[in-house]
Amino acid sequence: MKRIIIHWTGGTNSVSELDRQHYHFIIDGDGKVHEGNLKPEANLDCTDGNYAAHTRRCNTGAIGVALAGMHGATDFPLTTGKYPLTSKQIDALIELCADLCETYGIKVTPKTVLTHAEVEPTLGIKQRGKWDIRWLPGMTSVGGAIEIGDQLRRGISNAMRQEPNVKIRTSPAQSKEVRASAAQVAAGAGAGVSAVAALDGAAQIVAIAFAGVVCLLALYLMRKRLQRWAQGDR
């Protein structure tokens, strides 16, 4: 995949079956991401007709992401209708596009991550009066296509630069179990040292090597357990 094109559906803040046919991902008014009927890879080759048709003459290699809403909206004068975009949708859009860029190796540039309204001025591909997205929650008038696109790209780039904040989520019982496991490892190591000290020569070398393997295995098992707790598996 070579680019992401961002839309709004022109419908309600809920996801319809028609939305699923035309976009790979749709974000509802509560910020929940829904998958379309086709995977992004379906748009690698659009000659077979089995692809998500979201942008006129610009579907090949393009992931279509849409925000559900803006039915009845007009640009001049600005009216957002009964189903305006929400801040939750924009936050989810930023995170989703950041994930897609990382997954497919897409660089964040005006030609590779852009709104439908930017396709004509940036790529030179004629569209049919599309102005999504030239309005975001909190704006009192329509903005420029490139201006809004730059704002979204900054948000996506910032999201990609953030390192994950992983916290080990353990209950008191789990913490006690971890401490007990560590104590067992320490006790076993102490006993092993005493036993090895009583050996001589080659037997001592073999015993040391074996003890090292056992310690590494114990640490690996503890690491896997901590990872599962970090992911909420309790």
Secondary structure, 3 states (H helix, E strand, C coil): CCEEEEEECCECCCCCHHHHHHCCEEECCCCCEEECCCCHHHHHCCCCCCCCCCCCCCCCCEEEEEECCECCCECCCCECCCCCCCHHHHHHHHHHHHHHHHHHCCCCCCCCEEEHHHHHHHHCCCCCCCCCCCCCCCCCCCCCHHHHHHHHHHHHHHHHHCCCCCCCCCCHHHHHHHHHHHHHHHHHHHHHHHHHHCCCHHHHHHHHHHHHHHHHHHHHHHHHHHHHHHCCCC
